[in-house]
């Protein structure tokens, strides 16, 4: 394990798509990560011609986006599955 990982989070270089007047400040973080995961992250950054900070920022945003499924979306999904249970059973055969 890496004892202390200090990284400056930066925005991805999407200058043609970004309104520069609204750029957020970078923050410094410290965390512990599995050494194998760190090696893979650094390799991915190099392969994709991004900084480690850029890859981390992208990964954090994607993780947060996926984890924030709104409760009403899940309720609609459950309702739909309940309404179509018989059809699902027929299709499974």
N, C-alpha and C positions, 0 to 999 in steps of 0.2 A: 504494500500500500504506500502511496505517496503521503507523507505526513502532512504537508501543508501545500495547498495548491492555490496560488494567488493569480487571478486572471482579470485582466481588464476586458469587460464586455464591450464589444463594439457593434455597431450596426453593419449589416452586409453592405457592400459597395453596390448600391443600386441607384446611383446618383441621377440617372435619367428618369427614374420613377419616384424619387423622393422629393417632397417639398422641404427644402433645406431650412426654411424658417421654423420648422417644427421638430428639428432633430433633438432627441432626448439626450440627456447627459449619461455618460458611462459611469458605472459604479464598479468598485473593486470588491471581489468576493473571495472568500477563503473556504475551502472544503477539502474533504478527504475522498478519494476515489480509488477504486480497484486499479492496480497497476496495468493489468491487461486492457481494461476499458480505456485507460488514458493513452496507451500505446495505439489502440485502434482509432481513438479520436484524433490523435496527432496525424496518423496515416491518412485518415479521411480528409482532414484539413489540407494536407499536402496534395492529395490526389485531386481535390476539387479547387485548388488554387485559392483557398480561403485561409484566413487566420484561424487559430484555435478559438479565439474569442468569438469570431463570426459564426463558426460551427456551433459553439455552445449556445450563443444567443438564438440561433435558428432552432436548435433542439429544444431549448426551454420554451420558446414560443409555441412550437408544435405540440409539446407535451401539455402545456396549459390549455391550448385550444381543444385538444382531444378530451381532456378531463372535465371540461366545463360544458358538458351536454346539459341543456336546460331540462329541468324536471318535466315540463309539459311535453317536450319531445318524447321522453321516455313513457309518459302516460299515454300519448297517442299511439306509440309503438305497441304498448301492452294492449290497448283497446283493439287495435287492428289485428293483433295476433289472436285475441279472444274471439273476435268476430269471424275470423277465418280459420278457426281450429279444425273444423270438419274438412275443409278444403285441404289444409295442410296434411291431415291424416291420409286423405285420398291420394295426394301427390306422393307421399312417402311410401306407398305400396308399390 
